[in-house]
Amino acid sequence: MTVTTELRVQRLPHGADLPLPAYQTEQAAGLDLLAALPADDPLTLDPGARALVPTGLVIALAPGTEGQVRPRSGLAVKYGVTVLNAPGTIDADYRGEVMVPLVNHGAEPFLVSRGMRIAQLVVAACLRARLVEGPLDETARGTGGFGSTGTG
């Protein structure tokens, strides 16, 4: 069973002619975000470089949800291009333009052009914590941290 929520979207002038984000398959978790760069001014991401790429969209997430900006696996595997702070969080009360911080971990320059699918937006339920100070329950793992459960 697929659970849906309404996502209100507003296109900004520099993204007005681009398609809205879309799921690429029936069971896809993320909507593909597109680069809203000028058609005559693509962005070259040199190896090791990072840039904030506009999407031309403002969104209004439902209360109790968040938007997670995640890398596209094809860009990561083929070119080493990924979302810098993956997953980036868009709070439900944010009303600025959705921007994607891309980084090129690859060995070659990467060209980002207008309308290119650059990231995914996953809308997820978001719980808020009510902090309760006091002693914690014991667990079998205890304070075992990084690598404490083995390597395989």
C-alpha positions, 0 to 999 in steps of 0.5 A: 500500500502506498501512502501519499501526502500533498506537496504544494509546489511553486515554480520560480521564474527561472524554472517556469518552463521545466517539468515538475519533479516526477517519480520515474517508476511506479515504486520509486521513493524519490522525485527527481529534481532538475537543475534550473540553470540558464540554458546558455550557462551550464555549470562545470563542476571540476574534480573536488569542486562543489556548487549550489544548484538551483531547482527553480522550486519552492515547496510547502511540505505538510506538517510532520514531514520533511524533504530529504535531498538525496544523490542520484545513484547513477551520477554517483557511480558513473561520475562521482557526483553526489549531494554534499550533505546527503541527505539534506533536510528541508524542514516543513516550514522552509519556503525558500528555493530548493537548492542542491549542493553538488560535489564532484568526487570524480576524476573528470570535470562534470557538466551540469546543464539546464533540466538535468536530473541532479538529485532526488527528493524523498518526502518522509514522516518526521517525528519530533522528540520530547527530551526526558532527562534521566538514567538510560536502560541497559542493552547488550551492546552498551557503549560499543561504538564504531566497529564494535559488532564486527566487520562481516 
